[in-house]
Amino acid sequence: MIEVSEHHRRYWKYEYDVSHDFMAPLVESWGVTLKGASVLDVGCAEGGGLCAFHDLGAVCTGFDITPERIAFGDVLRGDRSMECIVGDLHATPPPFAGRTFDLVMLHDVFEHLEEKVKALGILRTYLRPGGRILITFPPYFSAYGAHQQHLNLPVARLPFFHLIPFAASKLVPRLKGESAFMKSEVDRFRREKMGLARFRRIAREAGMNVVNEQSYIISPNHIRFGLKPIPAGIAGRIPVINEVICTGVAFFLGAD
């Protein structure tokens, strides 16, 4: 049996708690009955979030591009019955092509994808009539919108560091001791600058409707830092301001 590190166990538990305590209640408040619902998790990682939905009665399926994370998930999910495979959304055909689901979810995954309009088009093919897509991400212009908290250099992890002129394009690539992957991701976020308004434009271009949305001053993801999530309320609807103050947002999309 593969040995699972403590880091991956903690990450699995964090994903489980976020999904069980916040994402699942959110989608149910938006009209999805999880008991008996078919759920596809795109970028499921070790499967913690998917396990939470399973424990709430959903029929769960997932895929992730990283074989190691799927292998760890095979161990961490225990005797839960779910199908998780290695797969790439942009493969031809994509994983589980021809199958449809009541709910497709991407927890802080969409911002990492290339060709976002095309990706949404592929995600749309997974929907049953009346099905929904749940997408969460940190808006680019928010405090950690470039995921710079994953860099090693303390100054590079400061809030809004990525918005300093030339920081993401010139300084980050020159940082020593940083992984090539993380530096490329920061650069990807810089190029795309995906905030709330940009996401809505992408959704419209892909022929999707924003059915519901919820933004947060403190994202549910921050429970791993001991923080309690705080919804943005009316401030989350104010253009420009919401791009800066909202550290996380959940969009609920439909094709009907």
C-alpha positions, 0 to 999 in steps of 0.5 A: 500500500502506498504511504500517505504523508501527513501533509496529504492527510491534512489536506484531505481533511481540510478539503473534507471540512470545507465541502462538508461544512460550507460547500454542501450546505451552500449548494443545497440552499441553492436547490440541489438535493445531495442525497441520491444526486450524481456528483462529478469533482473535476480536479478532485485531488486526494478526494476529501471534498468528494468524500464529504459529498459521498457522506451526505448521500451523493453518488460521487465520481472524480478525476485529477491530472496528478496520478499521485494524488489519485493514488493517495485518495484511493487510500484516504477514502477508506471503504467509500464507494466512488470512482476516481481516476487520473484524467485531463479535462482537455484530453480527447475524449475528456474523462467520463465523456458521455456521462452526465451528472446533477452537479459538477464542481471545481473547488479552486481548480478553474483558475488553473485551467487553460482555454477557460471558455473551451473548458466551460464548454466541455464541463457543460457536456457533463450536465444532466437537464437542470444540472449545475456547475459549482466553481470556486476561486480567489479573485485575482485582485484580492489579497492572495489572488495569485496563490503567492502564499505557496511561495517560499520567500516571506516577502513574496507571500505578503498580501497583494504582493502580486499587484506590485508593478512587475512583481509577478512578471519580473520578480517572481521568475527570478526568485531562488529556491521556488518551484518552477511550477509555482512560478509558472502558476503565478505567471498564468494568474498574472496573464489571465487576471481572472476576477469576478467580472472576467469570470462572468464574461467567460461564462456568458461566452461559453453560453452558461448562466450565473444562477447564484453566487456567493462571495466572501471577505474571508473565504471558507478555504481559510478555515485551515488558518483557524479563521471563520468564513465571513460572507461579503454581503452587499459589498460583494455586489459592488463592482471593483470593490468586490474584486479587491475585498473578496478573498473567495467566490462561489459561482453556480452555473446552469445551461438552461 
